[in-house]
Structures are given as structure tokens and as C-alpha cells.
Amino acid sequence: MNIEQFSEYLKHVKPRRRKIAENWGIAIGLQAVDDLHVSEFLLDVAKRNIDGEITIDEAEALIEEHYREADKDK
């Protein structure tokens, strides 16, 4: 899922998930302000959180582990 697909996806989420989607949108937008681009991995984690598959705590742990592993490979 790329950022354009993510934006379209946010339009179709159930109302109970809209606030979570809005929060992810703000976080992604803040990255863009600094000219940073979010990864496909982060977009997937965000989608899973919005869909209720994982909690925000689980999302945070997945993201931290992903980037910790990425730093090891450098």
C-alpha cells in the first residue's frame, strides 16, 4: 500500500475507526513536513491498526522492532 492508496483507504473506514485513521494521517503528515517519506511497512502497520487487527501498543512494538533490525543491517 502506498501513501496515495492509504489516503483513499482512510475515506472508507468505518466511523468507529476514523479517529485512529485521523491520528495516523497526522503522524504521516508530520513526516512529510520534514520531507520524510513513510515506508510501506509503516503504512501496512497503520492499516492493521485502523482495521483493529493490532492495538496501538502492538503497532509501536512492530515499528520499533522493524527499525531496530534495520539498524543492525547497516
ROBA-24749 format. One record per residue: residue in three letters; x, y, z of N, C-alpha, C in turn. Coordinates in steps of 0.001 Angstrom, whole numbers, padded with zeros to 6 digits, always signed. Example, Ala and Ser with C-alpha at 12.3 -4.5 7.8 and 13.67 -1.06 7.14 Angstrom:
<pts>
Ala+013190-005690+007800+012300-004500+007800+013200-003300+007800
Ser+012850-002250+007080+013670-001060+007140+012900+000030+007870
</pts>
This chain:
<pts>
Met+000860-001181+000000+000000+000000+000000+000894+001228+000000
Asn+000697+002099-000960+001479+003330-000966+000665+004461-000334
Ile+001278+005623-000205+000640+006738+000510-000648+007180-000174
Glu-000695+007137-001508-001921+007523-002215-003045+006535-001902
Gln-002716+005245-001898-003704+004230-001567-004168+004389-000118
Phe-003245+004750+000767-003576+004933+002167-004591+006063+002331
Ser-004369+007162+001630-005294+008292+001700-006685+007893+001242
Glu-006764+007128+000173-008061+006664-000327-008702+005690+000664
Tyr-007886+004828+001228-008359+003852+002214-009011+004558+003406
Leu-008421+005665+003843-008939+006382+005000-010353+006903+004777
Lys-010715+007147+003545-012060+007649+003244-013130+006589+003475
His-012737+005324+003498-013708+004242+003530-013714+003437+004828
Val-013030+003914+005843-013020+003172+007100-014325+003392+007844
Lys-014642+002437+008685-015855+002534+009492-015713+003694+010469
Pro-016825+004331+010780-016769+005509+011668-016044+005267+012991
Arg-016168+004084+013559-015516+003820+014845-013997+003792+014728
Arg-013482+003598+013519-012046+003560+013316-011498+004878+012772
Arg-012407+005813+012481-011999+007063+011832-010984+007860+012666
Lys-011158+007931+013979-010235+008705+014819-008833+008119+014765
Ile-008740+006803+014796-007428+006159+014691-006808+006498+013339
Ala-007616+006433+012291-007136+006757+010948-006670+008209+010878
Glu-007426+009105+011495-007034+010515+011507-005698+010705+012211
Asn-005496+010002+013325-004231+010110+014061-003057+009615+013222
Trp-003243+008503+012522-002188+008018+011632-001935+009026+010531
Gly-002983+009612+009995-002827+010616+008943-002024+011817+009415
Ile-002262+012236+010643-001499+013352+011214-000027+012967+011354
Ala+000227+011777+011870+001607+011326+012046+002334+011251+010703
Ile+001666+010734+009695+002266+010634+008362+002486+012023+007788
Gly+001534+012912+008002+001679+014283+007529+002837+015006+008181
Leu+003071+014761+009445+004198+015387+010138+005526+014921+009555
Gln+005576+013678+009122+006783+013184+008462+007011+013941+007157
Ala+005939+014178+006422+006029+014873+005136+006513+016318+005312
Val+006134+016949+006413+006571+018318+006683+008096+018382+006718
Asp+008714+017347+007247+010179+017277+007315+010768+016633+006066
Asp+009962+016504+005023+010365+015891+003755+010823+014451+003943
Leu+010191+013766+004883+010457+012349+005111+009318+011551+004505
His+009642+010367+004035+008639+009516+003403+008470+008263+004247
Val+007233+007897+004503+006980+006711+005312+007142+005468+004446
Ser+007484+004382+005104+007716+003124+004399+006409+002374+004175
Glu+006469+001437+003249+005336+000542+003022+005036-000233+004300
Phe+006087-000578+005031+005915-001303+006289+005055-000498+007258
Leu+005383+000775+007423+004617+001611+008344+003165+001746+007880
Leu+002957+001923+006587+001590+002030+006067+000804+000753+006344
Asp+001460-000398+006202+000797-001668+006481+000437-001785+007958
Val+001366-001395+008828+001099-001435+010276-000053-000493+010616
Ala-000053+000698+010036-001129+001651+010277-002472+001066+009859
Lys-002518+000460+008679-003748-000143+008178-004232-001238+009121
Arg-003307-002080+009584-003689-003156+010502-004247-002592+011801
Asn-003672-001494+012279-004173-000863+013496-005555-000257+013262
Ile-005722+000422+012161-007019+001025+011838-008088-000052+011714
Asp-007729-001180+011116-008678-002278+010926-008966-003038+012215
Gly-008220-002726+013282-008454-003392+014563-007746-004726+014696
Glu-006849-005041+013756-006109-006300+013822-005063-006277+014923
Ile-004502-005089+015178-003497-004929+016224-003793-003647+016993
Thr-003340-003617+018235-003511-002424+019061-002413-001419+018723
Ile-002561-000210+019223-001521+000802+019009-000229+000379+019692
Asp-000318-000298+020832+000886-000786+021509+001597-001840+020664
Glu+000826-002712+020033+001410-003717+019154+002027-003055+017920
Ala+001346-002038+017400+001875-001302+016246+003210-000663+016611
Glu+003276-000036+017768+004511+000600+018213+005633-000423+018346
Ala+005325-001575+018930+006342-002612+019099+006832-003131+017747
Leu+005929-003330+016811+006316-003790+015474+007227-002783+014783
Ile+006883-001522+014882+007675-000472+014240+009054-000369+014893
Glu+009096-000389+016217+010384-000323+016911+011270-001500+016537
Glu+010709-002706+016499+011483-003897+016151+011968-003827+014702
His+011118-003370+013812+011477-003252+012396+012692-002352+012221
Tyr+012670-001186+012838+013771-000246+012680+015002-000647+013484
Arg+014810-001361+014576+015952-001888+015326+016702-002912+014452
Glu+015954-003770+013777+016555-004760+012872+017218-004071+011678
Ala+016580-003036+011157+017139-002301+010025+018464-001650+010401
Asp+018565-001147+011627+019813-000520+012094+020928-001558+012230
Lys+020573-002793+012576+021578-003856+012698+022199-004179+011347
Asp+021404-004031+010293+021864-004371+008948+022753-003290+008338
Lys+022862-002164+008978+023682-001069+008434+025141-001237+008772
</pts>
